[in-house]
Amino acid sequence: MSAVALQSLWSVTAPPGPVCSPLAGAQRAQAAVIGAGYTGLSAALHLAEAGRDVLVLEAADIGERASGLNGGQVIPGVKVDPDNLEAMLGPYGGRVIATAAAGPDLVFDLINRHGIQCDATRSGWIQPATSEAALAQLARRAEQWWRRGATVEVLSRREVLQLTGSARYRGGLLDRRGGTVQPLAYVRGLAHALLRAGGRICTHSPALRLTRMAGAWSIETPAGSVSAPLVIIATNAYTDSISDELRRTLVPVPSFQVATAPIPAPLRSTILPEGQAASDTSHLLRYFRLDASGRLVLGTRGTFARVTALRDVQFHYRSVHEIYPQLRGIAFEYHWGGMVAMTRDHLPHLHELAPGLLAGLGYNGRGVAMATVMGRLLARRALGASVMELGFPVTPVLPLPLHALSGVAARATIQYLRLVDGLSRLPARMRVGALFRA
Ligand SMILES: Cc1cc2nc3c(=O)[nH]c(=O)nc-3n(C[C@H](O)[C@H](O)[C@H](O)COP(=O)(O)OP(=O)(O)OC[C@H]3O[C@@H](n4cnc5c(N)ncnc54)[C@H](O)[C@@H]3O)c2cc1C
Protein backbone atom coordinates (compact mmCIF):
# COMPACT_ATOMS: atom_id res chain seq x y z
CA MET A 1 0.00 0.00 0.00
CA SER A 2 1.35 3.48 -0.87
CA ALA A 3 2.99 5.74 1.73
CA VAL A 4 1.48 9.10 2.68
CA ALA A 5 3.60 12.27 2.46
CA LEU A 6 3.89 13.74 5.93
CA GLN A 7 3.74 17.47 6.50
CA SER A 8 2.26 19.31 9.43
CA LEU A 9 -0.22 22.12 8.77
CA TRP A 10 1.39 24.10 11.58
CA SER A 11 4.84 24.09 9.96
CA VAL A 12 3.33 25.76 6.88
CA THR A 13 1.31 28.42 8.73
CA ALA A 14 3.51 29.39 11.74
CA PRO A 15 5.62 32.55 11.73
CA PRO A 16 9.35 31.72 11.79
CA GLY A 17 11.08 30.88 15.04
CA PRO A 18 14.37 32.43 16.06
CA VAL A 19 17.45 31.30 14.17
CA CYS A 20 19.77 29.58 16.66
CA SER A 21 23.10 27.76 16.31
CA PRO A 22 24.40 24.54 17.81
CA LEU A 23 26.33 24.70 21.07
CA ALA A 24 30.04 25.23 20.44
CA GLY A 25 32.95 25.17 22.88
CA ALA A 26 32.80 25.09 26.68
CA GLN A 27 29.97 27.27 28.04
CA ARG A 28 28.71 28.14 31.51
CA ALA A 29 25.21 29.05 32.70
CA GLN A 30 23.35 29.37 35.99
CA ALA A 31 20.75 26.93 34.63
CA ALA A 32 20.74 24.57 31.64
CA VAL A 33 17.50 23.18 30.21
CA ILE A 34 17.37 20.10 27.98
CA GLY A 35 14.48 20.29 25.48
CA ALA A 36 12.93 23.30 23.71
CA GLY A 37 9.22 22.45 23.89
CA TYR A 38 6.63 24.10 26.16
CA THR A 39 8.09 22.59 29.34
CA GLY A 40 11.69 23.60 28.68
CA LEU A 41 10.96 27.03 27.23
CA SER A 42 8.43 27.94 29.94
CA ALA A 43 10.93 26.86 32.62
CA ALA A 44 13.72 28.83 30.94
CA LEU A 45 11.55 31.92 30.40
CA HIS A 46 10.43 32.01 34.04
CA LEU A 47 14.05 31.58 35.18
CA ALA A 48 15.29 34.29 32.81
CA GLU A 49 12.55 36.64 34.04
CA ALA A 50 13.82 35.99 37.58
CA GLY A 51 17.26 37.18 36.43
CA ARG A 52 18.96 33.81 35.89
CA ASP A 53 21.39 33.15 33.04
CA VAL A 54 19.75 30.22 31.21
CA LEU A 55 20.88 28.09 28.28
CA VAL A 56 18.49 25.69 26.49
CA LEU A 57 19.80 22.68 24.53
CA GLU A 58 17.54 21.22 21.85
CA ALA A 59 18.34 18.06 19.89
CA ALA A 60 16.27 19.12 16.87
CA ASP A 61 14.77 22.57 16.20
CA ILE A 62 12.54 24.65 18.50
CA GLY A 63 9.16 22.95 19.00
CA GLU A 64 9.95 20.31 16.42
CA ARG A 65 8.50 17.50 18.54
CA ALA A 66 5.16 17.36 20.42
CA SER A 67 4.94 21.09 21.18
CA GLY A 68 4.94 22.01 17.50
CA LEU A 69 2.90 19.04 16.29
CA ASN A 70 -0.08 18.84 18.63
CA GLY A 71 -3.75 19.74 18.19
CA GLY A 72 -3.37 23.15 19.83
CA GLN A 73 -6.26 22.49 22.22
CA VAL A 74 -5.69 24.44 25.44
CA ILE A 75 -7.38 22.22 28.02
CA PRO A 76 -7.83 23.01 31.72
CA GLY A 77 -6.97 20.32 34.28
CA VAL A 78 -5.41 16.89 34.00
CA LYS A 79 -6.84 13.59 32.75
CA VAL A 80 -7.99 12.49 36.21
CA ASP A 81 -11.31 13.93 37.47
CA PRO A 82 -11.10 16.32 40.46
CA ASP A 83 -12.65 13.99 43.11
CA ASN A 84 -10.32 11.12 42.12
CA LEU A 85 -7.32 13.44 42.06
CA GLU A 86 -8.08 14.65 45.55
CA ALA A 87 -8.43 11.03 46.71
CA MET A 88 -5.08 10.14 45.06
CA LEU A 89 -3.04 13.12 46.26
CA GLY A 90 -4.48 13.79 49.71
CA PRO A 91 -3.35 17.17 51.07
CA TYR A 92 -1.94 18.33 47.70
CA GLY A 93 -5.07 17.40 45.77
CA GLY A 94 -6.95 20.70 46.01
CA ARG A 95 -3.93 22.80 45.04
CA VAL A 96 -2.93 20.53 42.16
CA ILE A 97 -6.50 20.73 40.81
CA ALA A 98 -6.44 24.55 41.05
CA THR A 99 -2.94 24.78 39.50
CA ALA A 100 -3.82 22.53 36.55
CA ALA A 101 -7.21 24.19 36.05
CA ALA A 102 -5.50 27.58 35.78
CA GLY A 103 -3.20 26.30 33.01
CA PRO A 104 -5.11 28.11 30.24
CA ASP A 105 -4.87 31.38 32.26
CA LEU A 106 -1.08 31.05 32.20
CA VAL A 107 -0.96 30.21 28.47
CA PHE A 108 -3.18 33.13 27.41
CA ASP A 109 -1.42 35.48 29.84
CA LEU A 110 2.02 34.59 28.39
CA ILE A 111 0.62 35.06 24.87
CA ASN A 112 -0.72 38.54 25.78
CA ARG A 113 2.29 39.61 27.81
CA HIS A 114 4.81 38.62 25.14
CA GLY A 115 2.69 39.54 22.12
CA ILE A 116 2.84 36.00 20.69
CA GLN A 117 1.08 35.77 17.29
CA CYS A 118 -0.45 32.28 17.43
CA ASP A 119 -4.14 32.64 16.47
CA ALA A 120 -5.08 32.32 20.15
CA THR A 121 -8.82 32.06 20.83
CA ARG A 122 -10.44 31.40 24.18
CA SER A 123 -13.93 30.28 23.29
CA GLY A 124 -13.86 27.04 25.23
CA TRP A 125 -13.36 23.30 24.96
CA ILE A 126 -16.16 20.79 24.34
CA GLN A 127 -16.28 17.11 25.29
CA PRO A 128 -19.04 15.64 23.10
CA ALA A 129 -20.43 12.32 24.39
CA THR A 130 -20.54 9.27 22.12
CA SER A 131 -22.84 7.25 24.44
CA GLU A 132 -25.37 7.64 27.26
CA ALA A 133 -22.82 6.19 29.70
CA ALA A 134 -20.26 8.80 28.66
CA LEU A 135 -22.86 11.54 29.04
CA ALA A 136 -23.59 10.38 32.60
CA GLN A 137 -19.86 10.47 33.33
CA LEU A 138 -19.66 14.03 31.94
CA ALA A 139 -22.55 15.07 34.21
CA ARG A 140 -20.62 13.71 37.22
CA ARG A 141 -17.50 15.57 36.04
CA ALA A 142 -19.50 18.81 35.73
CA GLU A 143 -20.87 18.40 39.24
CA GLN A 144 -17.31 17.95 40.59
CA TRP A 145 -16.22 21.17 38.89
CA TRP A 146 -19.31 23.09 40.10
CA ARG A 147 -18.45 22.14 43.70
CA ARG A 148 -15.05 23.77 43.07
CA GLY A 149 -16.57 26.95 41.62
CA ALA A 150 -15.86 26.31 37.92
CA THR A 151 -18.62 27.27 35.48
CA VAL A 152 -18.65 24.29 33.13
CA GLU A 153 -21.90 23.64 31.25
CA VAL A 154 -23.67 20.35 30.51
CA LEU A 155 -24.95 20.46 26.92
CA SER A 156 -27.98 18.71 25.44
CA ARG A 157 -27.80 16.82 22.14
CA ARG A 158 -29.29 19.89 20.40
CA GLU A 159 -26.76 22.26 21.98
CA VAL A 160 -23.83 20.03 20.93
CA LEU A 161 -25.27 19.94 17.42
CA GLN A 162 -25.44 23.75 17.40
CA LEU A 163 -21.91 24.23 18.75
CA THR A 164 -20.14 21.49 16.77
CA GLY A 165 -22.32 21.02 13.68
CA SER A 166 -22.25 17.26 14.29
CA ALA A 167 -25.38 15.17 14.86
CA ARG A 168 -23.17 12.27 16.04
CA TYR A 169 -23.24 13.10 19.76
CA ARG A 170 -25.70 12.54 22.63
CA GLY A 171 -24.78 15.68 24.57
CA GLY A 172 -21.59 17.02 26.09
CA LEU A 173 -19.67 19.31 28.39
CA LEU A 174 -18.50 22.85 27.61
CA ASP A 175 -15.58 24.27 29.56
CA ARG A 176 -15.14 27.95 28.71
CA ARG A 177 -11.70 28.07 30.39
CA GLY A 178 -10.19 26.28 27.37
CA GLY A 179 -9.35 27.47 23.87
CA THR A 180 -7.03 26.98 20.91
CA VAL A 181 -3.63 28.12 19.70
CA GLN A 182 -1.52 27.48 16.63
CA PRO A 183 0.80 25.19 18.60
CA LEU A 184 4.03 25.72 16.69
CA ALA A 185 3.52 29.49 16.61
CA TYR A 186 2.99 29.42 20.38
CA VAL A 187 6.20 27.47 21.12
CA ARG A 188 8.21 29.64 18.72
CA GLY A 189 6.75 32.71 20.42
CA LEU A 190 7.95 31.41 23.81
CA ALA A 191 11.44 31.01 22.27
CA HIS A 192 11.45 34.61 20.99
CA ALA A 193 10.30 35.78 24.44
CA LEU A 194 13.12 33.82 26.11
CA LEU A 195 15.76 35.36 23.86
CA ARG A 196 14.37 38.86 24.57
CA ALA A 197 14.61 38.06 28.31
CA GLY A 198 18.33 37.28 27.87
CA GLY A 199 18.22 33.47 27.61
CA ARG A 200 20.22 31.43 25.10
CA ILE A 201 18.97 28.54 22.90
CA CYS A 202 21.24 26.08 21.08
CA THR A 203 19.40 23.97 18.48
CA HIS A 204 20.67 20.74 16.88
CA SER A 205 22.54 20.18 20.12
CA PRO A 206 21.51 16.85 21.63
CA ALA A 207 22.60 16.41 25.23
CA LEU A 208 24.63 13.21 25.04
CA ARG A 209 26.07 12.86 28.53
CA LEU A 210 25.27 14.39 31.89
CA THR A 211 27.86 14.21 34.66
CA ARG A 212 28.30 15.85 38.04
CA MET A 213 31.66 17.53 38.65
CA ALA A 214 32.75 19.79 41.51
CA GLY A 215 29.23 20.84 42.57
CA ALA A 216 28.00 21.51 39.03
CA TRP A 217 26.49 19.49 36.19
CA SER A 218 28.28 19.15 32.90
CA ILE A 219 26.36 18.36 29.72
CA GLU A 220 28.18 17.25 26.60
CA THR A 221 26.82 17.75 23.10
CA PRO A 222 28.51 16.75 19.79
CA ALA A 223 30.34 20.09 19.47
CA GLY A 224 30.48 21.55 22.95
CA SER A 225 29.66 21.37 26.64
CA VAL A 226 27.83 23.46 29.21
CA SER A 227 28.45 23.55 32.93
CA ALA A 228 25.64 24.64 35.26
CA PRO A 229 24.77 24.13 38.94
CA LEU A 230 21.14 23.49 37.90
CA VAL A 231 19.81 21.30 35.08
CA ILE A 232 16.18 20.77 34.04
CA ILE A 233 15.29 17.80 31.84
CA ALA A 234 12.25 18.68 29.68
CA THR A 235 12.27 15.93 27.05
CA ASN A 236 8.88 14.26 27.78
CA ALA A 237 7.85 11.55 25.24
CA TYR A 238 11.17 12.04 23.41
CA THR A 239 13.33 11.25 26.45
CA ASP A 240 16.35 9.26 25.25
CA SER A 241 19.43 7.82 26.90
CA ILE A 242 20.12 11.17 28.62
CA SER A 243 17.97 9.72 31.41
CA ASP A 244 17.11 6.09 31.06
CA GLU A 245 15.29 6.03 34.40
CA LEU A 246 12.97 8.88 33.33
CA ARG A 247 12.39 7.25 29.95
CA ARG A 248 11.20 4.13 31.74
CA THR A 249 8.48 6.06 33.64
CA LEU A 250 6.68 6.81 30.35
CA VAL A 251 4.90 4.96 27.57
CA PRO A 252 5.12 7.01 24.35
CA VAL A 253 1.96 6.52 22.28
CA PRO A 254 1.58 7.82 18.71
CA SER A 255 -1.11 10.35 17.88
CA PHE A 256 -1.79 11.31 14.28
CA GLN A 257 -3.65 14.23 12.70
CA VAL A 258 -5.11 15.16 9.35
CA ALA A 259 -6.24 18.58 8.09
CA THR A 260 -8.71 19.23 5.28
CA ALA A 261 -8.56 21.96 2.67
CA PRO A 262 -10.26 25.20 3.83
CA ILE A 263 -13.98 24.47 4.10
CA PRO A 264 -16.05 26.64 1.72
CA ALA A 265 -17.94 29.49 3.40
CA PRO A 266 -21.57 28.34 3.71
CA LEU A 267 -20.57 24.93 5.04
CA ARG A 268 -17.85 26.30 7.28
CA SER A 269 -20.28 28.47 9.24
CA THR A 270 -22.10 25.30 10.41
CA ILE A 271 -18.96 23.61 11.84
CA LEU A 272 -17.74 24.72 15.27
CA PRO A 273 -19.24 28.17 14.49
CA GLU A 274 -18.13 29.66 17.85
CA GLY A 275 -14.54 28.41 17.48
CA GLN A 276 -14.38 25.83 20.28
CA ALA A 277 -12.02 22.86 20.28
CA ALA A 278 -13.51 19.40 20.89
CA SER A 279 -12.25 16.04 22.21
CA ASP A 280 -14.90 13.35 22.18
CA THR A 281 -15.42 10.45 24.57
CA SER A 282 -14.57 7.55 22.20
CA HIS A 283 -12.24 5.02 23.82
CA LEU A 284 -9.63 6.19 21.30
CA LEU A 285 -10.55 9.82 21.64
CA ARG A 286 -10.91 11.97 18.55
CA TYR A 287 -9.98 15.62 18.91
CA PHE A 288 -10.90 18.25 16.36
CA ARG A 289 -11.03 21.98 15.70
CA LEU A 290 -10.86 24.51 12.87
CA ASP A 291 -7.65 26.40 12.13
CA ALA A 292 -7.52 30.11 11.28
CA SER A 293 -8.28 29.46 7.60
CA GLY A 294 -11.22 27.15 8.25
CA ARG A 295 -9.56 23.76 7.80
CA LEU A 296 -10.85 20.94 9.96
CA VAL A 297 -7.96 19.43 11.94
CA LEU A 298 -8.71 16.02 13.48
CA GLY A 299 -6.47 13.74 15.47
CA THR A 300 -6.69 10.32 17.06
CA ARG A 301 -4.28 7.52 17.89
CA GLY A 302 -1.68 6.81 15.20
CA THR A 303 0.36 3.74 14.38
CA PHE A 304 3.84 2.72 15.44
CA ALA A 305 4.89 2.07 11.83
CA ARG A 306 7.91 3.97 10.51
CA VAL A 307 6.10 4.75 7.27
CA THR A 308 2.49 5.97 7.29
CA ALA A 309 0.43 3.98 4.81
CA LEU A 310 -2.80 5.11 3.17
CA ARG A 311 -4.80 2.59 5.20
CA ASP A 312 -3.55 4.26 8.42
CA VAL A 313 -4.90 7.66 7.46
CA GLN A 314 -8.13 6.22 6.06
CA PHE A 315 -9.11 5.56 9.69
CA HIS A 316 -8.81 9.33 10.21
CA TYR A 317 -10.76 10.14 7.04
CA ARG A 318 -13.55 7.82 8.21
CA SER A 319 -13.58 9.57 11.60
CA VAL A 320 -13.97 12.98 9.92
CA HIS A 321 -16.81 11.70 7.73
CA GLU A 322 -18.53 9.96 10.59
CA ILE A 323 -18.53 13.16 12.66
CA TYR A 324 -19.15 15.43 9.67
CA PRO A 325 -20.77 13.56 6.76
CA GLN A 326 -21.22 16.98 5.12
CA LEU A 327 -17.42 17.16 4.58
CA ARG A 328 -17.34 14.23 2.13
CA GLY A 329 -15.66 15.47 -1.04
CA ILE A 330 -13.39 18.00 0.72
CA ALA A 331 -9.72 17.09 0.19
CA PHE A 332 -7.31 16.15 2.97
CA GLU A 333 -4.17 18.25 2.54
CA TYR A 334 -1.96 17.64 5.59
CA HIS A 335 -0.99 14.52 7.54
CA TRP A 336 1.37 14.35 10.51
CA GLY A 337 1.87 12.77 13.90
CA GLY A 338 3.89 12.75 17.09
CA MET A 339 4.36 10.94 20.38
CA VAL A 340 2.24 11.48 23.51
CA ALA A 341 3.78 10.59 26.90
CA MET A 342 1.48 8.45 29.04
CA THR A 343 2.15 7.75 32.72
CA ARG A 344 1.02 4.91 34.95
CA ASP A 345 -1.27 7.13 37.08
CA HIS A 346 -2.33 9.42 34.17
CA LEU A 347 -0.73 12.37 35.99
CA PRO A 348 2.17 14.66 35.11
CA HIS A 349 5.21 14.41 37.39
CA LEU A 350 7.84 16.76 38.76
CA HIS A 351 10.96 14.84 39.79
CA GLU A 352 14.16 15.75 41.59
CA LEU A 353 16.61 13.15 40.31
CA ALA A 354 19.62 14.46 42.25
CA PRO A 355 20.65 17.76 43.86
CA GLY A 356 20.27 20.44 41.18
CA LEU A 357 18.72 18.03 38.67
CA LEU A 358 14.97 18.47 38.01
CA ALA A 359 12.58 17.02 35.46
CA GLY A 360 8.92 17.58 34.52
CA LEU A 361 6.94 15.35 32.17
CA GLY A 362 4.00 13.01 31.53
CA TYR A 363 1.05 15.12 30.34
CA ASN A 364 -1.02 12.25 28.90
CA GLY A 365 -2.10 14.28 25.87
CA ARG A 366 -2.93 17.44 27.83
CA GLY A 367 0.35 19.31 27.65
CA VAL A 368 -0.35 22.62 25.93
CA ALA A 369 -1.51 24.15 29.19
CA MET A 370 -0.01 21.67 31.67
CA ALA A 371 3.54 21.63 30.21
CA THR A 372 3.53 25.44 30.31
CA VAL A 373 2.46 25.23 33.96
CA MET A 374 5.07 22.55 34.67
CA GLY A 375 7.78 24.83 33.26
CA ARG A 376 6.79 27.51 35.75
CA LEU A 377 6.69 24.97 38.61
CA LEU A 378 10.18 23.74 37.66
CA ALA A 379 11.49 27.31 37.61
CA ARG A 380 9.95 28.05 41.01
CA ARG A 381 11.41 24.88 42.48
CA ALA A 382 14.81 25.73 40.98
CA LEU A 383 14.57 29.18 42.58
CA GLY A 384 14.11 27.56 45.98
CA ALA A 385 10.33 27.14 46.52
CA SER A 386 9.54 24.48 49.09
CA VAL A 387 7.14 21.70 48.16
CA MET A 388 4.48 23.42 50.31
CA GLU A 389 5.03 26.75 48.52
CA LEU A 390 4.93 24.97 45.18
CA GLY A 391 1.61 23.26 45.92
CA PHE A 392 2.63 20.40 43.66
CA PRO A 393 4.18 17.10 44.71
CA VAL A 394 7.81 16.28 43.95
CA THR A 395 7.57 12.54 43.32
CA PRO A 396 10.20 9.79 43.26
CA VAL A 397 11.11 8.36 39.86
CA LEU A 398 9.30 5.03 39.54
CA PRO A 399 10.24 3.23 36.32
CA LEU A 400 7.46 1.00 35.00
CA PRO A 401 8.04 -2.70 35.62
CA LEU A 402 8.71 -4.60 32.37
CA HIS A 403 9.03 -1.26 30.54
CA ALA A 404 10.56 -2.96 27.51
CA LEU A 405 7.15 -4.60 26.93
CA SER A 406 5.21 -1.33 27.24
CA GLY A 407 5.31 -0.65 23.48
CA VAL A 408 3.78 -4.05 22.75
CA ALA A 409 1.11 -3.46 25.40
CA ALA A 410 0.34 0.01 24.00
CA ARG A 411 -0.07 -1.42 20.46
CA ALA A 412 -2.37 -4.16 21.73
CA THR A 413 -4.42 -1.69 23.78
CA ILE A 414 -4.86 0.63 20.80
CA GLN A 415 -6.05 -2.25 18.59
CA TYR A 416 -8.44 -3.40 21.30
CA LEU A 417 -9.91 0.10 21.83
CA ARG A 418 -10.29 0.55 18.06
CA LEU A 419 -12.28 -2.64 18.03
CA VAL A 420 -14.46 -1.51 20.96
CA ASP A 421 -15.12 1.87 19.31
CA GLY A 422 -15.81 0.16 15.99
CA LEU A 423 -18.33 -2.22 17.59
CA SER A 424 -20.08 0.59 19.45
CA ARG A 425 -20.72 2.31 16.09
CA LEU A 426 -22.44 -0.73 14.61
CA PRO A 427 -26.24 -0.76 14.69
CA ALA A 428 -27.34 -2.45 17.94
CA ARG A 429 -28.57 -5.59 16.13
CA MET A 430 -25.08 -6.21 14.69
CA ARG A 431 -22.98 -5.89 17.88
CA VAL A 432 -21.23 -8.97 19.26
CA GLY A 433 -23.36 -8.95 22.42
CA ALA A 434 -26.53 -8.86 20.30
CA LEU A 435 -25.38 -11.92 18.35
CA PHE A 436 -25.01 -13.87 21.57
CA ARG A 437 -28.38 -12.68 22.87
CA ALA A 438 -30.14 -13.58 19.62
C1 LIG B 1 -0.10 14.58 17.82
C2 LIG B 1 -0.24 15.18 19.20
C3 LIG B 1 -1.40 15.90 19.52
C4 LIG B 1 -1.53 16.49 20.79
N1 LIG B 1 -2.60 17.31 21.02
C5 LIG B 1 -2.67 17.99 22.18
C6 LIG B 1 -3.69 18.96 22.38
O1 LIG B 1 -4.49 19.26 21.49
N2 LIG B 1 -3.76 19.57 23.60
C7 LIG B 1 -2.86 19.31 24.58
O2 LIG B 1 -2.98 19.89 25.66
N3 LIG B 1 -1.84 18.43 24.40
C8 LIG B 1 -1.70 17.80 23.22
N4 LIG B 1 -0.66 16.96 23.01
C9 LIG B 1 0.38 16.82 24.05
C10 LIG B 1 1.36 18.01 24.05
O3 LIG B 1 1.75 18.31 22.73
C11 LIG B 1 2.59 17.67 24.90
O4 LIG B 1 2.18 17.24 26.17
C12 LIG B 1 3.52 18.84 25.08
O5 LIG B 1 3.86 19.42 23.85
C13 LIG B 1 4.79 18.40 25.82
O6 LIG B 1 5.73 19.45 25.78
P1 LIG B 1 7.21 19.16 26.20
O7 LIG B 1 7.95 20.44 26.06
O8 LIG B 1 7.26 18.52 27.54
O9 LIG B 1 7.73 18.05 25.17
P2 LIG B 1 8.19 18.23 23.63
O10 LIG B 1 7.49 19.33 22.95
O11 LIG B 1 8.14 16.88 23.01
O12 LIG B 1 9.68 18.70 23.78
C14 LIG B 1 10.72 17.86 24.22
C15 LIG B 1 11.97 18.28 23.46
O13 LIG B 1 13.10 17.61 24.02
C16 LIG B 1 14.03 17.40 22.95
N5 LIG B 1 15.01 16.39 23.37
C17 LIG B 1 14.81 15.08 23.63
N6 LIG B 1 15.96 14.50 24.02
C18 LIG B 1 16.92 15.47 23.99
C19 LIG B 1 18.31 15.50 24.27
N7 LIG B 1 18.98 14.40 24.68
N8 LIG B 1 18.98 16.69 24.14
C20 LIG B 1 18.33 17.80 23.74
N9 LIG B 1 17.01 17.83 23.47
C21 LIG B 1 16.31 16.69 23.58
C22 LIG B 1 13.14 16.98 21.80
O14 LIG B 1 13.78 17.15 20.56
C23 LIG B 1 11.93 17.89 21.98
O15 LIG B 1 12.01 19.08 21.20
C24 LIG B 1 -0.50 16.33 21.77
C25 LIG B 1 0.64 15.59 21.45
C26 LIG B 1 0.79 15.04 20.18
C27 LIG B 1 2.04 14.29 19.85
The ligand as an ORCA input file, in Angstrom:
! r2SCAN-3c Opt
* xyz 0 1
  C      -0.103     14.582     17.820
  C      -0.244     15.180     19.200
  C      -1.398     15.900     19.519
  C      -1.526     16.488     20.788
  N      -2.604     17.307     21.019
  C      -2.669     17.991     22.182
  C      -3.691     18.957     22.383
  O      -4.491     19.264     21.487
  N      -3.756     19.573     23.602
  C      -2.861     19.311     24.579
  O      -2.977     19.887     25.665
  N      -1.844     18.434     24.398
  C      -1.704     17.797     23.222
  N      -0.663     16.961     23.005
  C       0.381     16.817     24.052
  C       1.356     18.012     24.052
  O       1.746     18.307     22.730
  C       2.587     17.668     24.896
  O       2.177     17.235     26.170
  C       3.520     18.843     25.076
  O       3.856     19.421     23.852
  C       4.786     18.400     25.823
  O       5.725     19.446     25.783
  P       7.211     19.155     26.201
  O       7.950     20.443     26.059
  O       7.258     18.521     27.536
  O       7.726     18.054     25.166
  P       8.195     18.232     23.630
  O       7.494     19.325     22.951
  O       8.139     16.877     23.014
  O       9.684     18.700     23.776
  C      10.722     17.856     24.216
  C      11.974     18.278     23.463
  O      13.104     17.611     24.019
  C      14.025     17.403     22.953
  N      15.005     16.395     23.368
  C      14.805     15.084     23.632
  N      15.963     14.495     24.016
  C      16.917     15.474     23.990
  C      18.310     15.499     24.275
  N      18.982     14.402     24.675
  N      18.976     16.686     24.135
  C      18.330     17.800     23.740
  N      17.010     17.827     23.465
  C      16.305     16.694     23.584
  C      13.136     16.978     21.800
  O      13.782     17.147     20.557
  C      11.927     17.893     21.984
  O      12.008     19.077     21.202
  C      -0.504     16.327     21.771
  C       0.640     15.591     21.452
  C       0.789     15.044     20.182
  C       2.042     14.291     19.847
*
